[in-house]
């Protein structure tokens, strides 16, 4: 998620969410829905394996 800070020392706060709850997973799901709408790229469900990831970058 995108987080805005008002001061530089605020950026030192812990960024990891160690205790995930239902609200956390809802935010992650909403984030991927937003990415799909903004980019037009369809995010597939589940874990994806890219066989040759660097070949697509060379083009």
C-alpha positions in Angstrom: 0.0 0.0 0.0 1.1 3.6 -0.5 1.8 5.4 2.7 2.5 9.2 3.0 4.8 10.6 5.6 4.8 14.1 7.1 8.3 14.0 8.4 11.5 12.1 7.7 11.7 10.3 11.1 8.2 8.9 10.4 9.7 6.8 7.6 11.7 4.8 10.2 8.6 3.1 11.4 8.2 -0.7 10.9 6.8 -1.3 7.4 6.1 -5.1 7.9 2.7 -6.2 8.9 3.3 -9.4 10.9 -0.3 -9.9 12.1 -2.4 -10.2 9.0 -6.2 -10.0 9.5 -9.2 -10.0 7.2 -8.8 -6.2 6.7 -5.2 -6.7 5.5 -6.1 -9.3 2.9 -9.0 -7.0 1.7 -6.5 -4.2 1.2 -4.2 -6.4 -0.8 -7.1 -7.6 -3.0 -8.2 -4.0 -3.6 -4.6 -3.1 -4.5 -4.5 -5.7 -7.2 -7.9 -4.7 -8.5 -6.7 -1.1 -8.8 -3.5 -2.3 -10.7 -5.7 -4.2 -13.2 -7.8 -1.1 -13.8 -4.9 1.3 -14.2 -2.6 -0.8 -16.3 -5.0 -3.0 -18.3 -2.9 -5.9 -17.2 -4.9 -8.9 -15.9 -3.3 -10.2 -12.7 -3.7 -14.0 -12.6 -4.7 -15.7 -9.3 -2.2 -17.8 -7.5 1.5 -18.1 -7.8 2.9 -17.7 -11.2 6.2 -19.1 -12.5 8.0 -17.2 -15.3 10.2 -19.7 -17.2 12.5 -17.2 -18.9 11.9 -13.8 -17.3 14.9 -12.0 -18.8 14.0 -12.7 -22.4 10.9 -10.6 -22.3 13.0 -7.6 -21.0 15.5 -7.7 -23.8 13.0 -6.8 -26.5 
